[in-house]
Amino acid sequence: MKKITLVVAAIFAIVLTACSGSDGIDGVDGLDGVNITGSIYEVTGTFSDDNNYELTFEFPNTVEVFESDVVLVYILWEQVDGTDGQPIDVWRLMPQTRLLDQGTLIYNYDHTFVDARFFLESDFDLGTLSTADTANQTFRVAILPAEAVNGKLDTGNINDVMGILDTKEENIIHVSL
């Protein structure tokens, strides 16, 4: 009986070792798995009555976004002077709220696995906004594979997100809507 148990245990150990994913093979058809990386896009557009105060960025065909992926959108909130005289971008994770004389304005977004939509919400007529609040607004869309977000990521800090994706400023893809 001990020999049968030992043989079953040995077979079980061999089967578990053979199914290990540590060799970089996906185990289904013996082919290497797909290396999924994230992307960051910088999108600039103008909100107006003509576009119902919303902008839509369709993800390029070269990027496959899954339902489980994390899509974060940051808005370029302001630029401050750096010590070397060069401007430093200040990015804020959306949604962002502004309290104006007219009322409350919210820069918000939603997304699917094919696009991200940026839009304005308010408790007043958006037609009363100044062009500073609507013209040439710049957003960064970060698409993170679910595997990259492990709970240790500070999503409020765009530099942490860029670090996880190993993305430098010069590698960000710029899009005008």
Helices and strands as residue ranges (DSSP letters): H 2-18, E 39-45, E 54-58, E 70-81, E 87-93, E 96-99, E 104-111, E 115-122, G 126-128, H 131-134, E 137-144, G 146-148, H 158-164, G 169-171, E 173-176
